[in-house]
């Protein structure tokens, strides 16, 4: 498959082990282009690489206490390109944290667990179903 047809996913997490394991899961189960970043700042610097989806950790200050957190990074991503779907990922299983992420325009919220990767796969499938429907609707509306 040509690279331009592959889905490009940014994975952003300050936990190096979790980041690597998530990258391996994605590469083993589908044909994606994966870019990984340990900080929100590095993710933002590389938005010009045009990710299709960003999976973003809620807490990003494990390495550097002054680093941007996930919500700040989410706000900056949306300021640059509001159309990039961002899935927030966190060990926080509190509903108020998930709601806060949704208020900041996250596409969805996933709790880090043994089922997190399966949830991420389902969400990504949903995102691309929506995108396909939008294209078809746009094509149809252009012909009216």
N, CA, C and O atoms as CSV, one atom per row, in Angstrom:
chain,resi,resn,atom,element,x,y,z
A,1,UNK,N,N,0.844,-1.182,0.000
A,1,UNK,CA,C,0.000,0.000,0.000
A,1,UNK,C,C,0.889,1.244,0.000
A,1,UNK,O,O,1.866,1.312,0.745
A,2,UNK,N,N,0.554,2.208,-0.820
A,2,UNK,CA,C,1.334,3.440,-0.864
A,2,UNK,C,C,1.155,4.216,0.435
A,2,UNK,O,O,0.104,4.151,1.073
A,3,UNK,N,N,2.203,4.955,0.817
A,3,UNK,CA,C,2.149,5.717,2.059
A,3,UNK,C,C,1.039,6.744,2.084
A,3,UNK,O,O,0.475,6.997,3.149
A,4,UNK,N,N,0.692,7.362,0.931
A,4,UNK,CA,C,-0.340,8.399,0.947
A,4,UNK,C,C,-1.725,7.822,1.239
A,4,UNK,O,O,-2.640,8.574,1.576
A,5,UNK,N,N,-1.898,6.513,1.117
A,5,UNK,CA,C,-3.181,5.879,1.422
A,5,UNK,C,C,-3.263,5.366,2.853
A,5,UNK,O,O,-4.334,4.969,3.313
A,6,UNK,N,N,-2.160,5.375,3.542
A,6,UNK,CA,C,-2.139,4.883,4.913
A,6,UNK,C,C,-2.622,5.966,5.875
A,6,UNK,O,O,-2.436,7.160,5.640
A,7,UNK,N,N,-3.234,5.525,6.944
A,7,UNK,CA,C,-3.670,6.432,8.004
A,7,UNK,C,C,-2.451,6.776,8.848
A,7,UNK,O,O,-1.711,5.897,9.290
A,8,UNK,N,N,-2.260,8.082,9.064
A,8,UNK,CA,C,-1.141,8.534,9.892
A,8,UNK,C,C,-1.666,8.880,11.278
A,8,UNK,O,O,-2.570,9.700,11.433
A,9,UNK,N,N,-1.078,8.237,12.277
A,9,UNK,CA,C,-1.485,8.442,13.660
A,9,UNK,C,C,-0.309,8.990,14.462
A,9,UNK,O,O,0.800,8.459,14.407
A,10,UNK,N,N,-0.573,10.057,15.203
A,10,UNK,CA,C,0.381,10.560,16.182
A,10,UNK,C,C,-0.001,9.951,17.527
A,10,UNK,O,O,-1.158,10.032,17.940
A,11,UNK,N,N,0.958,9.349,18.206
A,11,UNK,CA,C,0.784,8.857,19.562
A,11,UNK,C,C,1.611,9.740,20.476
A,11,UNK,O,O,2.819,9.879,20.282
A,12,UNK,N,N,0.971,10.339,21.473
A,12,UNK,CA,C,1.655,11.286,22.348
A,12,UNK,C,C,1.469,10.843,23.796
A,12,UNK,O,O,0.356,10.867,24.323
A,13,UNK,N,N,2.570,10.436,24.439
A,13,UNK,CA,C,2.515,9.981,25.822
A,13,UNK,C,C,3.899,10.110,26.430
A,13,UNK,O,O,4.894,9.792,25.779
A,14,UNK,N,N,3.975,10.571,27.668
A,14,UNK,CA,C,5.268,10.733,28.327
A,14,UNK,C,C,5.773,9.442,28.971
A,14,UNK,O,O,6.907,9.398,29.449
A,15,UNK,N,N,4.961,8.405,28.990
A,15,UNK,CA,C,5.366,7.098,29.499
A,15,UNK,C,C,5.961,6.312,28.332
A,15,UNK,O,O,5.232,5.784,27.492
A,16,UNK,N,N,7.300,6.240,28.288
A,16,UNK,CA,C,8.000,5.637,27.149
A,16,UNK,C,C,7.580,4.188,26.918
A,16,UNK,O,O,7.417,3.768,25.772
A,17,UNK,N,N,7.404,3.426,27.984
A,17,UNK,CA,C,7.011,2.026,27.850
A,17,UNK,C,C,5.613,1.913,27.247
A,17,UNK,O,O,5.398,1.129,26.322
A,18,UNK,N,N,4.670,2.686,27.761
A,18,UNK,CA,C,3.302,2.631,27.247
A,18,UNK,C,C,3.253,3.108,25.797
A,18,UNK,O,O,2.545,2.530,24.973
A,19,UNK,N,N,4.003,4.159,25.490
A,19,UNK,CA,C,4.052,4.699,24.137
A,19,UNK,C,C,4.556,3.646,23.154
A,19,UNK,O,O,3.984,3.467,22.079
A,20,UNK,N,N,5.623,2.957,23.524
A,20,UNK,CA,C,6.189,1.923,22.654
A,20,UNK,C,C,5.229,0.746,22.501
A,20,UNK,O,O,5.076,0.214,21.402
A,21,UNK,N,N,4.587,0.337,23.586
A,21,UNK,CA,C,3.667,-0.794,23.489
A,21,UNK,C,C,2.455,-0.442,22.625
A,21,UNK,O,O,1.958,-1.290,21.885
A,22,UNK,N,N,1.980,0.791,22.712
A,22,UNK,CA,C,0.869,1.234,21.873
A,22,UNK,C,C,1.287,1.271,20.404
A,22,UNK,O,O,0.530,0.858,19.525
A,23,UNK,N,N,2.490,1.766,20.147
A,23,UNK,CA,C,3.008,1.799,18.779
A,23,UNK,C,C,3.080,0.379,18.205
A,23,UNK,O,O,2.667,0.150,17.068
A,24,UNK,N,N,3.594,-0.556,18.970
A,24,UNK,CA,C,3.712,-1.939,18.519
A,24,UNK,C,C,2.337,-2.528,18.226
A,24,UNK,O,O,2.158,-3.206,17.214
A,25,UNK,N,N,1.365,-2.277,19.101
A,25,UNK,CA,C,-0.005,-2.776,18.885
A,25,UNK,C,C,-0.560,-2.268,17.556
A,25,UNK,O,O,-1.106,-3.042,16.769
A,26,UNK,N,N,-0.419,-0.970,17.311
A,26,UNK,CA,C,-0.940,-0.399,16.065
A,26,UNK,C,C,-0.245,-0.996,14.847
A,26,UNK,O,O,-0.900,-1.318,13.856
A,27,UNK,N,N,1.059,-1.146,14.912
A,27,UNK,CA,C,1.799,-1.659,13.765
A,27,UNK,C,C,1.533,-3.142,13.524
A,27,UNK,O,O,1.594,-3.600,12.383
A,28,UNK,N,N,1.238,-3.898,14.584
A,28,UNK,CA,C,0.954,-5.321,14.424
A,28,UNK,C,C,-0.442,-5.587,13.891
A,28,UNK,O,O,-0.667,-6.611,13.246
A,29,UNK,N,N,-1.383,-4.689,14.144
A,29,UNK,CA,C,-2.783,-4.955,13.817
A,29,UNK,C,C,-3.313,-4.223,12.596
A,29,UNK,O,O,-4.417,-4.510,12.135
A,30,UNK,N,N,-2.555,-3.297,12.074
A,30,UNK,CA,C,-3.039,-2.571,10.898
A,30,UNK,C,C,-1.868,-1.895,10.200
A,30,UNK,O,O,-0.763,-1.815,10.736
A,31,UNK,N,N,-2.132,-1.420,9.014
A,31,UNK,CA,C,-1.104,-0.795,8.196
A,31,UNK,C,C,-1.177,0.732,8.353
A,31,UNK,O,O,-1.717,1.431,7.495
A,32,UNK,N,N,-0.626,1.230,9.460
A,32,UNK,CA,C,-0.634,2.654,9.762
A,32,UNK,C,C,0.760,3.242,9.621
A,32,UNK,O,O,1.759,2.522,9.630
A,33,UNK,N,N,0.810,4.544,9.493
A,33,UNK,CA,C,2.056,5.286,9.687
A,33,UNK,C,C,1.954,5.856,11.093
A,33,UNK,O,O,1.011,6.582,11.407
A,34,UNK,N,N,2.918,5.530,11.934
A,34,UNK,CA,C,2.881,5.948,13.329
A,34,UNK,C,C,4.044,6.894,13.607
A,34,UNK,O,O,5.191,6.610,13.262
A,35,UNK,N,N,3.727,8.022,14.236
A,35,UNK,CA,C,4.750,8.917,14.757
A,35,UNK,C,C,4.496,9.040,16.243
A,35,UNK,O,O,3.362,9.262,16.666
A,36,UNK,N,N,5.554,8.896,17.048
A,36,UNK,CA,C,5.406,8.963,18.501
A,36,UNK,C,C,6.135,10.184,19.052
A,36,UNK,O,O,7.191,10.585,18.562
A,37,UNK,N,N,5.529,10.760,20.091
A,37,UNK,CA,C,6.093,11.947,20.729
A,37,UNK,C,C,5.915,11.852,22.237
A,37,UNK,O,O,4.837,11.502,22.716
A,38,UNK,N,N,6.983,12.166,22.997
A,38,UNK,CA,C,6.879,12.104,24.459
A,38,UNK,C,C,6.304,13.378,25.092
A,38,UNK,O,O,6.024,13.404,26.291
A,39,UNK,N,N,6.130,14.431,24.290
A,39,UNK,CA,C,5.593,15.686,24.833
A,39,UNK,C,C,4.603,16.308,23.855
A,39,UNK,O,O,4.647,16.057,22.650
A,40,UNK,N,N,3.723,17.115,24.399
A,40,UNK,CA,C,2.791,17.861,23.574
A,40,UNK,C,C,3.507,18.867,22.690
A,40,UNK,O,O,3.103,19.115,21.554
A,41,UNK,N,N,4.566,19.438,23.223
A,41,UNK,CA,C,5.325,20.421,22.450
A,41,UNK,C,C,5.886,19.811,21.170
A,41,UNK,O,O,5.825,20.432,20.109
A,42,UNK,N,N,6.435,18.596,21.262
A,42,UNK,CA,C,6.974,17.934,20.066
A,42,UNK,C,C,5.864,17.567,19.087
A,42,UNK,O,O,6.046,17.661,17.873
A,43,UNK,N,N,4.736,17.156,19.605
A,43,UNK,CA,C,3.587,16.863,18.743
A,43,UNK,C,C,3.207,18.118,17.962
A,43,UNK,O,O,3.017,18.063,16.747
A,44,UNK,N,N,3.098,19.237,18.652
A,44,UNK,CA,C,2.709,20.490,18.006
A,44,UNK,C,C,3.724,20.926,16.952
A,44,UNK,O,O,3.342,21.427,15.894
A,45,UNK,N,N,5.013,20.740,17.233
A,45,UNK,CA,C,6.052,21.103,16.266
A,45,UNK,C,C,5.934,20.313,14.966
A,45,UNK,O,O,6.373,20.767,13.909
A,46,UNK,N,N,5.335,19.127,15.055
A,46,UNK,CA,C,5.268,18.236,13.899
A,46,UNK,C,C,3.876,18.127,13.277
A,46,UNK,O,O,3.634,17.222,12.479
A,47,UNK,N,N,2.965,19.020,13.621
A,47,UNK,CA,C,1.625,18.989,13.030
A,47,UNK,C,C,1.658,19.165,11.517
A,47,UNK,O,O,0.719,18.778,10.821
A,48,UNK,N,N,2.736,19.749,11.011
A,48,UNK,CA,C,2.867,19.911,9.557
A,48,UNK,C,C,2.978,18.555,8.847
A,48,UNK,O,O,2.863,18.494,7.623
A,49,UNK,N,N,3.199,17.473,9.594
A,49,UNK,CA,C,3.237,16.127,9.012
A,49,UNK,C,C,1.825,15.617,8.723
A,49,UNK,O,O,1.655,14.516,8.199
A,50,UNK,N,N,0.814,16.419,9.065
A,50,UNK,CA,C,-0.600,16.154,8.759
A,50,UNK,C,C,-1.111,14.802,9.245
A,50,UNK,O,O,-1.438,13.930,8.440
A,51,UNK,N,N,-1.180,14.631,10.566
A,51,UNK,CA,C,-1.746,13.373,11.070
A,51,UNK,C,C,-3.236,13.294,10.768
A,51,UNK,O,O,-3.929,14.310,10.719
A,52,UNK,N,N,-3.716,12.074,10.568
A,52,UNK,CA,C,-5.152,11.855,10.394
A,52,UNK,C,C,-5.853,11.817,11.743
A,52,UNK,O,O,-7.005,12.232,11.871
A,53,UNK,N,N,-5.142,11.314,12.749
A,53,UNK,CA,C,-5.677,11.160,14.105
A,53,UNK,C,C,-4.537,11.361,15.090
A,53,UNK,O,O,-3.387,11.020,14.813
A,54,UNK,N,N,-4.878,11.922,16.249
A,54,UNK,CA,C,-3.901,12.038,17.332
A,54,UNK,C,C,-4.466,11.340,18.561
A,54,UNK,O,O,-5.598,11.596,18.973
A,55,UNK,N,N,-3.658,10.454,19.141
A,55,UNK,CA,C,-3.993,9.825,20.420
A,55,UNK,C,C,-3.104,10.515,21.448
A,55,UNK,O,O,-1.878,10.412,21.399
A,56,UNK,N,N,-3.747,11.222,22.381
A,56,UNK,CA,C,-3.040,12.151,23.262
A,56,UNK,C,C,-3.270,11.815,24.728
A,56,UNK,O,O,-4.412,11.705,25.175
A,57,UNK,N,N,-2.188,11.654,25.472
A,57,UNK,CA,C,-2.265,11.396,26.903
A,57,UNK,C,C,-2.769,12.638,27.640
A,57,UNK,O,O,-2.423,13.766,27.290
A,58,UNK,N,N,-3.576,12.414,28.649
A,58,UNK,CA,C,-4.129,13.506,29.449
A,58,UNK,C,C,-3.047,14.180,30.288
A,58,UNK,O,O,-2.991,15.407,30.368
A,59,UNK,N,N,-2.189,13.373,30.913
A,59,UNK,CA,C,-1.073,13.907,31.721
A,59,UNK,C,C,0.199,13.775,30.895
A,59,UNK,O,O,0.547,12.682,30.449
A,60,UNK,N,N,0.877,14.869,30.697
A,60,UNK,CA,C,2.118,14.825,29.904
A,60,UNK,C,C,3.293,15.450,30.656
A,60,UNK,O,O,4.232,15.948,30.036
A,61,UNK,N,N,3.245,15.427,31.972
A,61,UNK,CA,C,4.309,16.087,32.731
A,61,UNK,C,C,5.149,15.103,33.540
A,61,UNK,O,O,5.772,15.486,34.531
A,62,UNK,N,N,5.169,13.847,33.128
A,62,UNK,CA,C,5.949,12.844,33.847
A,62,UNK,C,C,7.451,13.018,33.688
A,62,UNK,O,O,8.216,12.698,34.598
A,63,UNK,N,N,7.875,13.522,32.542
A,63,UNK,CA,C,9.300,13.726,32.286
A,63,UNK,C,C,9.705,15.133,32.720
A,63,UNK,O,O,10.719,15.324,33.392
A,64,UNK,N,N,8.906,16.097,32.328
A,64,UNK,CA,C,9.194,17.507,32.593
A,64,UNK,C,C,7.956,18.124,33.240
A,64,UNK,O,O,6.908,18.232,32.603
A,65,UNK,N,N,8.075,18.526,34.496
A,65,UNK,CA,C,6.932,19.073,35.235
A,65,UNK,C,C,6.410,20.374,34.629
A,65,UNK,O,O,5.285,20.779,34.919
A,66,UNK,N,N,7.220,21.039,33.784
A,66,UNK,CA,C,6.769,22.291,33.161
A,66,UNK,C,C,6.183,22.055,31.768
A,66,UNK,O,O,5.786,23.004,31.092
A,67,UNK,N,N,6.130,20.798,31.341
A,67,UNK,CA,C,5.604,20.482,30.006
A,67,UNK,C,C,4.110,20.778,29.951
A,67,UNK,O,O,3.422,20.775,30.971
A,68,UNK,N,N,3.623,21.034,28.738
A,68,UNK,CA,C,2.190,21.230,28.530
A,68,UNK,C,C,1.463,19.947,28.911
A,68,UNK,O,O,1.960,18.846,28.675
A,69,UNK,N,N,0.280,20.100,29.504
A,69,UNK,CA,C,-0.513,18.906,29.773
A,69,UNK,C,C,-1.351,18.572,28.539
A,69,UNK,O,O,-1.316,19.284,27.535
A,70,UNK,N,N,-2.092,17.495,28.633
A,70,UNK,CA,C,-2.868,17.037,27.484
A,70,UNK,C,C,-3.929,18.028,27.042
A,70,UNK,O,O,-4.125,18.221,25.842
A,71,UNK,N,N,-4.623,18.663,27.987
A,71,UNK,CA,C,-5.664,19.622,27.615
A,71,UNK,C,C,-5.082,20.851,26.925
A,71,UNK,O,O,-5.650,21.352,25.954
A,72,UNK,N,N,-3.950,21.333,27.428
A,72,UNK,CA,C,-3.291,22.473,26.770
A,72,UNK,C,C,-2.868,22.101,25.357
A,72,UNK,O,O,-3.025,22.886,24.422
A,73,UNK,N,N,-2.326,20.891,25.215
A,73,UNK,CA,C,-1.916,20.415,23.894
A,73,UNK,C,C,-3.130,20.271,22.979
A,73,UNK,O,O,-3.081,20.661,21.812
A,74,UNK,N,N,-4.212,19.713,23.506
A,74,UNK,CA,C,-5.452,19.568,22.740
A,74,UNK,C,C,-5.939,20.925,22.246
A,74,UNK,O,O,-6.304,21.067,21.079
A,75,UNK,N,N,-5.948,21.922,23.128
A,75,UNK,CA,C,-6.391,23.269,22.735
A,75,UNK,C,C,-5.528,23.840,21.619
A,75,UNK,O,O,-6.044,24.465,20.692
A,76,UNK,N,N,-4.214,23.629,21.702
A,76,UNK,CA,C,-3.301,24.132,20.669
A,76,UNK,C,C,-3.513,23.402,19.342
A,76,UNK,O,O,-3.498,24.022,18.279
A,77,UNK,N,N,-3.710,22.093,19.407
A,77,UNK,CA,C,-3.976,21.322,18.179
A,77,UNK,C,C,-5.227,21.864,17.498
A,77,UNK,O,O,-5.230,22.107,16.291
A,78,UNK,N,N,-6.285,22.053,18.276
A,78,UNK,CA,C,-7.558,22.532,17.725
A,78,UNK,C,C,-7.444,23.956,17.196
A,78,UNK,O,O,-8.155,24.324,16.261
A,79,UNK,N,N,-6.554,24.768,17.783
A,79,UNK,CA,C,-6.334,26.125,17.279
A,79,UNK,C,C,-5.647,26.088,15.918
A,79,UNK,O,O,-5.929,26.919,15.055
A,80,UNK,N,N,-4.748,25.126,15.724
A,80,UNK,CA,C,-4.031,24.994,14.454
A,80,UNK,C,C,-4.914,24.331,13.403
A,80,UNK,O,O,-5.004,24.800,12.269
A,81,UNK,N,N,-5.564,23.234,13.792
A,81,UNK,CA,C,-6.421,22.500,12.856
A,81,UNK,C,C,-7.577,21.857,13.619
A,81,UNK,O,O,-7.416,20.780,14.193
A,82,UNK,N,N,-8.733,22.502,13.629
A,82,UNK,CA,C,-9.868,21.967,14.393
A,82,UNK,C,C,-10.434,20.663,13.837
A,82,UNK,O,O,-11.249,20.018,14.496
A,83,UNK,N,N,-10.015,20.267,12.636
A,83,UNK,CA,C,-10.559,19.065,12.010
A,83,UNK,C,C,-9.816,17.780,12.356
A,83,UNK,O,O,-10.285,16.693,12.018
A,84,UNK,N,N,-8.669,17.880,13.020
A,84,UNK,CA,C,-7.941,16.660,13.392
A,84,UNK,C,C,-8.651,16.011,14.580
A,84,UNK,O,O,-8.778,16.635,15.633
A,85,UNK,N,N,-9.115,14.768,14.427
A,85,UNK,CA,C,-9.725,14.089,15.568
A,85,UNK,C,C,-8.650,13.742,16.603
A,85,UNK,O,O,-7.620,13.153,16.276
A,86,UNK,N,N,-8.912,14.119,17.848
A,86,UNK,CA,C,-7.978,13.831,18.935
A,86,UNK,C,C,-8.691,12.935,19.940
A,86,UNK,O,O,-9.760,13.271,20.450
A,87,UNK,N,N,-8.081,11.798,20.209
A,87,UNK,CA,C,-8.606,10.860,21.194
A,87,UNK,C,C,-7.743,11.004,22.440
A,87,UNK,O,O,-6.534,10.778,22.400
A,88,UNK,N,N,-8.369,11.377,23.534
A,88,UNK,CA,C,-7.639,11.523,24.788
A,88,UNK,C,C,-7.509,10.154,25.453
A,88,UNK,O,O,-8.430,9.338,25.434
A,89,UNK,N,N,-6.344,9.934,26.034
A,89,UNK,CA,C,-6.019,8.659,26.660
A,89,UNK,C,C,-5.503,8.963,28.060
A,89,UNK,O,O,-4.635,9.820,28.226
A,90,UNK,N,N,-6.028,8.266,29.074
A,90,UNK,CA,C,-5.596,8.567,30.429
A,90,UNK,C,C,-5.839,7.403,31.362
A,90,UNK,O,O,-6.688,6.550,31.108
A,91,UNK,N,N,-5.086,7.379,32.442
A,91,UNK,CA,C,-5.342,6.403,33.499
A,91,UNK,C,C,-6.473,6.893,34.405
A,91,UNK,O,O,-6.950,6.151,35.264
A,92,UNK,N,N,-6.896,8.135,34.212
A,92,UNK,CA,C,-8.009,8.698,34.983
A,92,UNK,C,C,-9.326,8.084,34.522
A,92,UNK,O,O,-9.683,8.199,33.350
A,93,UNK,N,N,-10.043,7.442,35.421
A,93,UNK,CA,C,-11.339,6.883,35.035
A,93,UNK,C,C,-12.492,7.675,35.648
A,93,UNK,O,O,-13.576,7.141,35.883
A,94,UNK,N,N,-12.236,8.954,35.902
A,94,UNK,CA,C,-13.258,9.828,36.479
A,94,UNK,C,C,-14.066,10.483,35.357
A,94,UNK,O,O,-13.505,11.003,34.393
A,95,UNK,N,N,-15.366,10.449,35.499
A,95,UNK,CA,C,-16.243,10.986,34.459
A,95,UNK,C,C,-16.027,12.482,34.249
A,95,UNK,O,O,-16.157,12.963,33.123
A,96,UNK,N,N,-15.699,13.231,35.307
A,96,UNK,CA,C,-15.494,14.669,35.144
A,96,UNK,C,C,-14.269,14.977,34.288
A,96,UNK,O,O,-14.246,15.987,33.585
A,97,UNK,N,N,-13.254,14.122,34.340
A,97,UNK,CA,C,-12.073,14.303,33.487
A,97,UNK,C,C,-12.455,14.057,32.027
A,97,UNK,O,O,-12.057,14.811,31.139
A,98,UNK,N,N,-13.221,13.006,31.788
A,98,UNK,CA,C,-13.665,12.702,30.420
A,98,UNK,C,C,-14.529,13.840,29.879
A,98,UNK,O,O,-14.371,14.250,28.729
A,99,UNK,N,N,-15.432,14.344,30.697
A,99,UNK,CA,C,-16.296,15.452,30.266
A,99,UNK,C,C,-15.474,16.696,29.955
A,99,UNK,O,O,-15.736,17.391,28.973
A,100,UNK,N,N,-14.487,16.972,30.788
A,100,UNK,CA,C,-13.614,18.128,30.550
A,100,UNK,C,C,-12.911,18.003,29.195
A,100,UNK,O,O,-12.800,18.980,28.454
A,101,UNK,N,N,-12.445,16.809,28.883
A,101,UNK,CA,C,-11.784,16.580,27.588
A,101,UNK,C,C,-12.752,16.819,26.435
A,101,UNK,O,O,-12.385,17.414,25.421
A,102,UNK,N,N,-13.979,16.356,26.592
A,102,UNK,CA,C,-14.968,16.541,25.530
A,102,UNK,C,C,-15.302,18.019,25.352
A,102,UNK,O,O,-15.541,18.473,24.233
A,103,UNK,N,N,-15.320,18.772,26.453
A,103,UNK,CA,C,-15.558,20.222,26.357
A,103,UNK,C,C,-14.424,20.931,25.622
A,103,UNK,O,O,-14.617,21.998,25.040
A,104,UNK,N,N,-13.244,20.325,25.658
A,104,UNK,CA,C,-12.091,20.884,24.934
A,104,UNK,C,C,-12.014,20.338,23.508
A,104,UNK,O,O,-10.994,20.499,22.838
A,105,UNK,N,N,-13.074,19.702,23.048
A,105,UNK,CA,C,-13.248,19.219,21.675
A,105,UNK,C,C,-12.463,17.959,21.332
A,105,UNK,O,O,-12.069,17.761,20.183
A,106,UNK,N,N,-12.235,17.106,22.331
A,106,UNK,CA,C,-11.678,15.788,22.040
A,106,UNK,C,C,-12.754,14.982,21.319
A,106,UNK,O,O,-13.943,15.167,21.579
A,107,UNK,N,N,-12.352,14.100,20.427
A,107,UNK,CA,C,-13.315,13.242,19.735
A,107,UNK,C,C,-13.861,12.179,20.685
A,107,UNK,O,O,-15.046,11.847,20.650
A,108,UNK,N,N,-12.979,11.655,21.533
A,108,UNK,CA,C,-13.391,10.634,22.491
A,108,UNK,C,C,-12.359,10.561,23.604
A,108,UNK,O,O,-11.318,11.217,23.556
A,109,UNK,N,N,-12.669,9.750,24.604
A,109,UNK,CA,C,-11.824,9.598,25.789
A,109,UNK,C,C,-11.711,8.120,26.101
A,109,UNK,O,O,-12.720,7.421,26.197
A,110,UNK,N,N,-10.484,7.640,26.261
A,110,UNK,CA,C,-10.253,6.223,26.537
A,110,UNK,C,C,-9.410,6.097,27.801
A,110,UNK,O,O,-8.389,6.768,27.953
A,111,UNK,N,N,-9.855,5.228,28.701
A,111,UNK,CA,C,-9.099,4.955,29.921
A,111,UNK,C,C,-8.041,3.896,29.602
A,111,UNK,O,O,-8.331,2.879,28.971
A,112,UNK,N,N,-6.814,4.153,30.049
A,112,UNK,CA,C,-5.742,3.172,29.856
A,112,UNK,C,C,-6.089,1.910,30.640
A,112,UNK,O,O,-6.236,1.931,31.862
A,113,UNK,N,N,-6.212,0.828,29.910
A,113,UNK,CA,C,-6.542,-0.464,30.520
A,113,UNK,C,C,-6.152,-1.547,29.532
A,113,UNK,O,O,-5.584,-1.268,28.476
A,114,UNK,N,N,-6.463,-2.789,29.888
A,114,UNK,CA,C,-6.138,-3.892,28.985
A,114,UNK,C,C,-6.996,-3.870,27.726
A,114,UNK,O,O,-6.653,-4.522,26.739
A,115,UNK,N,N,-8.099,-3.138,27.740
A,115,UNK,CA,C,-8.960,-3.048,26.551
A,115,UNK,C,C,-8.793,-1.728,25.792
A,115,UNK,O,O,-9.521,-1.477,24.831
A,116,UNK,N,N,-7.858,-0.894,26.204
A,116,UNK,CA,C,-7.696,0.428,25.587
A,116,UNK,C,C,-7.409,0.335,24.093
A,116,UNK,O,O,-7.971,1.101,23.310
A,117,UNK,N,N,-6.546,-0.587,23.687
A,117,UNK,CA,C,-6.213,-0.669,22.270
A,117,UNK,C,C,-7.435,-1.056,21.434
A,117,UNK,O,O,-7.645,-0.503,20.355
A,118,UNK,N,N,-8.236,-1.996,21.922
A,118,UNK,CA,C,-9.448,-2.382,21.183
A,118,UNK,C,C,-10.408,-1.199,21.068
A,118,UNK,O,O,-11.016,-0.989,20.019
A,119,UNK,N,N,-10.541,-0.430,22.148
A,119,UNK,CA,C,-11.394,0.764,22.095
A,119,UNK,C,C,-10.857,1.764,21.086
A,119,UNK,O,O,-11.626,2.350,20.323
A,120,UNK,N,N,-9.555,1.964,21.075
A,120,UNK,CA,C,-8.945,2.895,20.118
A,120,UNK,C,C,-9.214,2.439,18.688
A,120,UNK,O,O,-9.544,3.259,17.832
A,121,UNK,N,N,-9.078,1.153,18.421
A,121,UNK,CA,C,-9.358,0.626,17.076
A,121,UNK,C,C,-10.794,0.923,16.662
A,121,UNK,O,O,-11.038,1.356,15.536
A,122,UNK,N,N,-11.742,0.695,17.560
A,122,UNK,CA,C,-13.152,0.948,17.254
A,122,UNK,C,C,-13.405,2.424,16.988
A,122,UNK,O,O,-14.153,2.776,16.075
A,123,UNK,N,N,-12.786,3.285,17.780
A,123,UNK,CA,C,-12.968,4.732,17.611
A,123,UNK,C,C,-12.389,5.183,16.274
A,123,UNK,O,O,-13.006,5.987,15.576
A,124,UNK,N,N,-11.218,4.676,15.911
A,124,UNK,CA,C,-10.590,5.037,14.640
A,124,UNK,C,C,-11.459,4.569,13.477
A,124,UNK,O,O,-11.614,5.292,12.492
A,125,UNK,N,N,-12.023,3.377,13.581
A,125,UNK,CA,C,-12.951,2.895,12.548
A,125,UNK,C,C,-14.144,3.830,12.437
A,125,UNK,O,O,-14.571,4.160,11.330
A,126,UNK,N,N,-14.681,4.254,13.555
A,126,UNK,CA,C,-15.811,5.191,13.562
A,126,UNK,C,C,-15.439,6.513,12.912
A,126,UNK,O,O,-16.213,7.053,12.122
A,127,UNK,N,N,-14.269,7.039,13.233
A,127,UNK,CA,C,-13.815,8.304,12.649
A,127,UNK,C,C,-13.782,8.196,11.131
A,127,UNK,O,O,-14.242,9.101,10.434
A,128,UNK,N,N,-13.243,7.101,10.616
A,128,UNK,CA,C,-13.127,6.982,9.169
A,128,UNK,C,C,-14.458,6.653,8.505
A,128,UNK,O,O,-14.637,6.934,7.320
A,129,UNK,N,N,-15.382,6.070,9.234
A,129,UNK,CA,C,-16.738,5.914,8.706
A,129,UNK,C,C,-17.397,7.272,8.547
A,129,UNK,O,O,-18.047,7.539,7.537
A,130,UNK,N,N,-17.228,8.137,9.553
A,130,UNK,CA,C,-17.760,9.503,9.471
A,130,UNK,C,C,-17.144,10.259,8.309
A,130,UNK,O,O,-17.849,10.926,7.553
A,131,UNK,N,N,-15.816,10.155,8.164
A,131,UNK,CA,C,-15.136,10.875,7.081
A,131,UNK,C,C,-15.627,10.396,5.710
A,131,UNK,O,O,-15.801,11.195,4.790
A,132,UNK,N,N,-15.844,9.099,5.589
A,132,UNK,CA,C,-16.343,8.558,4.328
A,132,UNK,C,C,-17.751,9.078,4.040
A,132,UNK,O,O,-18.060,9.444,2.906
A,133,UNK,N,N,-18.596,9.110,5.060
A,133,UNK,CA,C,-19.953,9.632,4.879
A,133,UNK,C,C,-19.926,11.110,4.503
A,133,UNK,O,O,-20.709,11.552,3.663
A,134,UNK,N,N,-19.025,11.875,5.123
A,134,UNK,CA,C,-18.916,13.305,4.791
A,134,UNK,C,C,-18.510,13.495,3.330
A,134,UNK,O,O,-19.052,14.357,2.640
A,135,UNK,N,N,-17.557,12.690,2.860
A,135,UNK,CA,C,-17.134,12.789,1.461
A,135,UNK,C,C,-18.267,12.449,0.517
A,135,UNK,O,O,-18.488,13.137,-0.479
A,136,UNK,N,N,-18.985,11.379,0.837
A,136,UNK,CA,C,-20.102,10.966,-0.020
A,136,UNK,C,C,-21.204,12.022,-0.027
A,136,UNK,O,O,-21.783,12.306,-1.076
A,137,UNK,N,N,-21.492,12.595,1.116
A,137,UNK,CA,C,-22.506,13.641,1.197
A,137,UNK,C,C,-22.069,14.872,0.419
A,137,UNK,O,O,-22.868,15.486,-0.287
A,138,UNK,N,N,-20.804,15.227,0.551
A,138,UNK,CA,C,-20.271,16.372,-0.181
A,138,UNK,C,C,-20.352,16.129,-1.692
A,138,UNK,O,O,-20.732,17.024,-2.448
A,139,UNK,N,N,-19.994,14.918,-2.129
A,139,UNK,CA,C,-20.073,14.565,-3.545
A,139,UNK,C,C,-21.504,14.685,-4.034
A,139,UNK,O,O,-21.763,15.236,-5.104
A,140,UNK,N,N,-22.435,14.164,-3.240
A,140,UNK,CA,C,-23.840,14.196,-3.609
A,140,UNK,C,C,-24.344,15.649,-3.682
A,140,UNK,O,O,-25.031,16.018,-4.633
A,141,UNK,N,N,-24.004,16.462,-2.686
A,141,UNK,CA,C,-24.468,17.845,-2.642
A,141,UNK,C,C,-23.900,18.660,-3.798
A,141,UNK,O,O,-24.563,19.565,-4.306
A,142,UNK,N,N,-22.680,18.344,-4.213
A,142,UNK,CA,C,-22.069,19.049,-5.359
A,142,UNK,C,C,-22.810,18.776,-6.668
A,142,UNK,O,O,-22.756,19.581,-7.597
A,143,UNK,N,N,-23.485,17.664,-6.734
A,143,UNK,CA,C,-24.176,17.297,-7.962
A,143,UNK,C,C,-25.635,17.749,-7.991
A,143,UNK,O,O,-26.322,17.565,-8.997
A,144,UNK,N,N,-26.092,18.315,-6.938
A,144,UNK,CA,C,-27.489,18.787,-6.892
A,144,UNK,C,C,-27.630,20.153,-7.532
A,144,UNK,O,O,-28.731,20.701,-7.581
